[in-house]
Amino acid sequence: MFKDLNNKEDNSNNKSRSGLAAAFVAGGQDGALKWLVESGATVCVFLISGVKFECRLTNYDSYTIGISDIKGNQQLIYKDKISTISLKQPVAEH
């Protein structure tokens, strides 16, 4: 579900992706989703139907993720309908 976590050639995104990659390796999918929710990172969620959402993840469970777009609209998406989740822009780590 997560794309290009170990891309070493893109130095501008290495710092933010390293946090996501570490969360993914340490905690699997739940670790990565937890990191995305806690960081408030803007992501692009691509569905298998081709629909793209630019949003923030608000919550997740075993079968779904909750998202909120920039206007505050909330949606619930089934994980099995997601093709890819990628960071929209680098996130500054604290």
N, C-alpha and C positions, 0 to 999 in steps of 0.2 A: 504494500500500500504506500510506502514511502520511497521516494525516488532520489537517487544521487546523494546518498548520505556520506559517501566516502570519496567524493570528488576532490582530489588534491590539487587540480589545476586552477580552480577558481578561488584565488586567495581572498577576494573581497567577502566571500560568504563563509570562509573556513571557520571563523570564530563562532558565528551563530550556529552553523551546522554541526560544529563539534559538540555543542550542548545537546542538540537534538540526537546526534549519533550516539553520544554517551548514554542518554536516556533510553534510546531504543535498544542498545546492547545490554544495558543493565536491567531494564525492566520490560523488554519486549514491546509489543504494541501498546500495552497499558502505560508503560513508562514514557513512551514518546507522546501519547495523547495527554498524559498528565502534565508533561513539560509544556506542551502547546497551550493547554488551558491556563496553567499558572503564569506563563510568560505573556499571555495576551497577544501573541504573535499573529499578524495577519497572514492568512494562508489562502491558497487556491485549492478548492476541492473540486475535482473532476469526477463526474459520475460516468458509469459505463455507457449511458445514453448520449454522452457528449456535452451535457450541461455543465457549466462552470460557475462556481460560487466563489466570490472574494469575500472572506468573512473571518471571524474569530471563533474558535471553538469555545463553547461555554460549558459543556459537560459531555459525559460519555458513559456508556455501560457496556455490557457484553455484546449487544446487538445493534446499538444506535450511537450516533453522535448528535449533539445539539450545537447549532451554529447561530450566530448573530451577525447580520450584515452591517454596513456602515450607517444605515438608517435605523437600526435597532430591530429590524424584522427578525423574528426567530423561526427556525425550522428544525425539524427532527429528521435525520437521514439514516436509513438502514445501512450498516457497514457493508453488507454484501452488494450494495448498489454503487459503492465508491470504487473508482478506478485508481486515482492518485490523489495524494495530499502533498502539496509542496509549499515551502515558504515563499511568500510574495516578495519580501525584502529581508535583509539581514536584521537580526535582533541583537541589540547591545546586551551583552551579559554583564551582570553586576558582580 
